[in-house]
Structures are given as C-alpha cells and as structure tokens.
Amino acid sequence: MKADLQEIQFEVQQQGMLVDALRRQIYAGTMLPEASELWEMLQQAELRLADLLEKQRELESYANKGVILNTRRDAPTTMGPDTTGLDISVRLRMERIPTGIVHLLDTSQNPLVSYEIENVSSQTKRLRLTSYIEGYSASAVSTVEIARRDKVQVVQLPTFFPDRIRQITELTRATLHVQVDDLDGAQELHKTEPIWLLARDSAYLSVQDPATGNFVDLTRYLAAWVTPHTEEVMEILRVAADHHPEFMLAGYQGDEKFVENQVRAIYDALQARKITYINSIICFGQGQGEYMQRIRLPGESLKTRSANCIDGTVLFASLLEAASINPGLVLVPGHAFLAWQTQRGGQWDYLETTMVSTFGFDDAQNTGRNLAKRYQAMSNLSKSVSFFRLLPLAEMRSIYGITPLE
C-alpha cells in the first residue's frame, strides 16, 4: 500500500508539472480560442490530474494525522486515563492559518483544533478547554461537564488580534497552546504545537484538514479581496464615468447594453491607467491538492499598475460592485476571470481581464465568453472536479457574510 501511494504521489507530481506548463502556454499572451490542439492537450491533462489526485486521496490514511495531544493508553504519555480518568484526543484542524480571512471563518466548519474526550472514571468531570496562538490571538475557552462513561466533542477557533495579524506580510512561524484543566482536581494537560501563519495577502482556495484528510473549500473567501469602497477604486470609478456614452454609472437603471457600456467604460479607464499584466498563474500550494495564491488588493494593483489574473479579476469586481453592478469571480484551473450579470438576477457575461493592457474590450469579452464555454463543457466530463466555478459577489456577501478586507 505504501509503495502504491508513493507511485501515485510521483505521478501526481509529474502530471502537475505538465498541466502547469500547458496552462502557462495557454494563458501567456492572447489565449486565442483557435489554438484548439493546445486546448485539447490541456483538457486531457487536467482530467488525468484530477483522476490521479482522487486515487491519491483514496490511498492516504489519516487515522493518526493532526494529533496534538493524546492521553489514550496506547499513547506515549505520562498523563494517561489511569491518572486523569480522561481519554483525550486533541487534533489540529488547520496547519496554515489564512490571516487575511481568519476573522470570517465559521468555527463549526473551519476550526483550528478539535477535542474528543471520554470520561473513563466513575465520577462526573468538569473541564475547561483552552487554545490560543501565542502573541497573536485571544484564548478560546470552552467549559464542559461529562458524565461518567460519556463522551464529548468540542471545536475551537481563537479570535485573532487585528493589529497583530495585519503586520504579517510573509509566512510566519507561531506557537499554538492547547490546555485541558480539570475544574475539580489538580490535573492539567498543556501542550504546544508549531503552526504557520500565512501572509495577509495569501489566499487558500482549497486546504486539507490534517485530522480527516478531507479538503475544505475556501474559494468563497476570495470575495474578501473585492474592496469597492477604497479611495483608489472610487477614483477610477469617477474616471470611468467619463468613458461612458452617457457620462454616468448607474448600475441596472437601463437595459443590457446600458450595463455593458458601464463595464466597457471601466475597462477603458483601467486601460488608460496602463495596468500591466503579470503572467503568474494560480499555483500549487504547500501540498498536492492545496491551492494557494498571493493576491494584491485592488488599491495595491492600482498603485503599482500591475496585476495577474486574480489581481485583475478582484480589481474589476471591486469597480463593478462600486458601480452597483453584480460581479462574479470565475475560477478555472490555473486561472481566474470576471463575470457580471447583464441585468439584476439575469444571465452572466464574461471578461478576460488580463487583456486590458494589450487588447480592446470586445476582444477581452469574446475571450472571456470562450473560456467560460470551454470550462463549462470540461466540467461535464469529470465526476470528481468542478472545472468551472462562478462566485457571485452578491451571494458571497448576503449568504456567507464575507465582507471586504478594506
């Protein structure tokens, strides 16, 4: 079994390199739809990689992964159940913490640690469970009462100090503290575990839960990088109004052509600003199947006049949202582009934002439409992977409560 897993892991690595090379060829430059042979090669390579990753997940075992503290009889500890009357397992559920969005995460869905505790004594136990990141968070505290021979499960995600995590601009090592106190006795279990804090502008699209091996989808939190109210965004919006045939931006107070002309005006305003496309695709993260991306906030992209595909997409989405047009973020393997509703609650249209420095609006719109069509068709060929993800900003805001980072 171990040999099979190593073989699959090697195949995943090799196939990932092939897919990465094909993506770079497709997304470098014009991405002309007539390059059908290259598109066909990429499609087959993407499907093959998806199959290999699925096989890898089936072979991996996670029975003992993520364990921070274990007092069971078969565990190497001096404070086992014979001493404490408690059978405790504490697991790490997030090895790398996305500091930019950690304040938006739901504890029940994205905990930092989880506790599984069984009372093997003859008396009821009252416990205080505590976890915190030294120097970066407050303490998460839970008090539980466990009847004899009963079990409980508890999850925690400490609240981070905004001023501290705002200073994290590069991958940073930190220390997690986990503590279990018996409120009726003298026993105390205290364990530390090293973890990573991601830079504030690092976004995980998918991350693996070390305790279960399951992948947790975090793509919806890209909506946090859409920041419609910053000074830099509003400045471009004012300029964009001058590019509109009616010299105004008024959301959906008109027909589809009126709305499209607003998107065109925003495109022209950014083109006049000479935003340069930087060819860096969404890449593999720390582990296979984990996708991580450094994302510039729109204000930074405007200041530096440069953006890659995801930078440009959240920049355009910020401008559309500020203009009261409902944008969407489209994610396909290794790439991102813009969508917008042509009318409130209506159909979606698409735009390839990386073409803003070299092509006109019509070319960028046609390319976006072709990309959407290709990847929607590819999604129909795979049972395990969605190759086309559309994240409507209005839904991210209203249903999931994802607010802008700025």
Secondary structure, DSSP 8 states (H G I E B T S, - for coil): -HHHHHHHHHHHHHHHHHHHHHHHHHHSS---TT-HHHHHHHHHHHHHHHHHHHHHHHH---TTTTEEEE-STTSS-SS-HHHHSEEEEEEES-SEEETTTGGG--TTTS-SEEEEEEE-SSS-EEEEEEEEETTTB--EEEEEEE-TT-EEEEEE---B-HHHHTT--S-EEEEEEEEEEETTSS-EEEEEEEEEEE-TTEEEEEEE-TTT--EEE-GGGGGGG--TTSHHHHHHHHHHHTTSTTS---TTSS-HHHHHHHHHHHHHHHHHTT-EE-----EE-SSTT-EEEE---HHHHHHHTEE-HHHHHHHHHHHHHHTT--EEEEEETTEEEEEEESSTT--EEEE-GGGGGTS-HHHHHHHHHHHHHHHHHHHTT-SS--S-EEEEHHHHHHTT------
